[in-house]
Amino acid sequence: MYQIIIGDVLSGNGSSGTGHSGVLQEWFGIQWWNSRDIAILFTLVFIFLPLVLLRRVESLKYSSAIAVLLAVVFVGISSAMAIYAIFEGKTSNPKLIPSLDKQTSFFDLFTAVPVIVTAFTFHFNVHPIGFELGKPSDMISAVRISLVLCAAIYFSIGLFGYLLFGDAIMSDILVNFDKSSDSAMGALLNDVVRLSYALHLMLVFPLLNFSLRVNLDELLFPKKPLLATDTRRFVILTLGLLVFSYLAAIAFPNIWYIFQFLGSTSAVCLAFIFPGAIVLRYSLIDMKIRANLLNSNSVYYI
């Protein structure tokens, strides 16, 4: 998913029907080396690969800090552009309620559900991060700060994005920033917004890949030693996940398809079905233990 957005920013995507261009194509024209496939491959080899080869989450603390800073830059510039548009009277009027006509089905209202469910499942890094903290109690403060920061970022982008683009907003909001601006400063800000968030995603991807790699290893090799201690297995899993993600980014150039697929399949399982199944399983085990204890006590009294 992240590689799709990075490809949109760097090289655009003419096959998705939007016909938008990327930053590299706007700067240097259409060349073979700034095509979507080559740009994503370059990012994968020279940025993703060195970071995903790190074996501890703690090693990603500096790249994660830079990623948070870039996200703040993205939100700050977008907010400033929206506020400036408000004073200039150039903001769009977003619809407060959806319009239902003869061509719109009631079930179209649920198209946002996969996106919400996908975002809800992005909490799987809590456990490995908490495991490597010197004081486990610090995790409570870290979670609270993260929730406040994420809520502020999501709310700001949602509000100012609709003020800037209205109904013309795309599933990938960065696509909207490739439109031609009236001034050189506006064009520069558009490029800074897109590049800052693209770099943010490049630095966040290794953190997400860490948990995926560990869980996949425990699923495939439950009786093997820790993944960090086995170099051969570590490298094979790392390269396999990178190759798979690259092929998926090339095969599905539109991020909306990924949101729909993940939100309706794996995200539902991870967020709702699997946790409930685990609780049910241990509840049944607890009931059996209590029943056995009750039977043993009954025999004792008899």
URZIRA-V23196 format. One record per backbone hydrogen bond with DSSP energy under -0.5 kcal/mol. NH is the residue of the N-H (numbers start at 1). CO is the residue of the C=O. If there is no record, write none. Layout:
BEGIN
NH_CO / NH_CO
END
This chain:
BEGIN
5_1 / 6_2 / 7_3 / 8_4 / 9_5 / 10_6 / 11_7 / 12_7 / 12_8 / 13_20 / 17_14 / 19_13 / 20_13 / 23_9 / 24_10 / 25_10 / 26_22 / 27_23 / 28_24 / 29_25 / 31_29 / 34_31 / 35_32 / 39_35 / 40_36 / 41_37 / 42_38 / 43_39 / 44_40 / 45_41 / 46_42 / 47_43 / 48_43 / 49_44 / 51_47 / 52_48 / 53_49 / 54_51 / 59_56 / 60_57 / 61_58 / 64_60 / 65_61 / 66_62 / 67_63 / 68_64 / 69_65 / 70_66 / 71_67 / 72_68 / 73_69 / 74_70 / 75_71 / 76_72 / 77_73 / 78_74 / 79_75 / 80_76 / 81_77 / 82_78 / 83_79 / 84_80 / 85_81 / 86_82 / 87_83 / 88_84 / 89_85 / 89_86 / 90_85 / 91_85 / 92_163 / 94_92 / 100_98 / 101_99 / 104_101 / 108_105 / 109_106 / 110_107 / 111_108 / 112_109 / 113_110 / 116_112 / 117_113 / 118_114 / 119_115 / 120_116 / 121_117 / 121_118 / 122_119 / 123_121 / 124_121 / 126_123 / 129_125 / 130_126 / 131_127 / 132_128 / 133_129 / 133_130 / 136_134 / 138_135 / 139_136 / 140_137 / 141_137 / 142_138 / 143_139 / 144_140 / 145_141 / 146_142 / 147_143 / 148_144 / 149_145 / 150_146 / 151_147 / 152_148 / 153_149 / 154_150 / 155_151 / 156_152 / 157_153 / 158_154 / 159_155 / 160_156 / 161_157 / 162_158 / 163_159 / 164_160 / 165_161 / 166_162 / 168_165 / 169_166 / 173_171 / 175_172 / 176_173 / 177_173 / 177_174 / 178_175 / 179_176 / 187_183 / 188_184 / 189_185 / 190_186 / 191_187 / 192_188 / 193_189 / 194_190 / 195_191 / 196_192 / 197_193 / 198_194 / 199_195 / 200_196 / 201_197 / 202_198 / 203_199 / 204_200 / 205_201 / 206_202 / 207_204 / 208_204 / 209_205 / 210_206 / 211_207 / 212_208 / 213_209 / 214_210 / 215_211 / 216_212 / 217_213 / 218_214 / 219_215 / 220_216 / 221_217 / 224_221 / 229_226 / 230_227 / 231_229 / 234_230 / 235_231 / 236_232 / 237_233 / 238_234 / 239_235 / 240_236 / 241_237 / 242_238 / 243_239 / 244_240 / 245_241 / 246_242 / 247_243 / 248_244 / 249_245 / 250_246 / 251_247 / 252_248 / 253_251 / 255_253 / 257_254 / 258_254 / 259_255 / 260_256 / 261_257 / 262_258 / 263_259 / 264_260 / 265_261 / 265_262 / 267_262 / 268_262 / 269_265 / 270_266 / 271_267 / 272_268 / 273_268 / 274_269 / 276_272 / 277_273 / 278_274 / 279_275 / 280_276 / 281_277 / 282_278 / 283_279 / 284_280 / 285_281 / 286_282 / 287_283 / 288_284 / 289_285 / 290_286 / 291_287 / 292_288 / 293_289 / 294_290 / 295_291 / 296_292 / 297_293 / 298_294 / 299_295 / 300_296 / 301_297 / 302_298
END
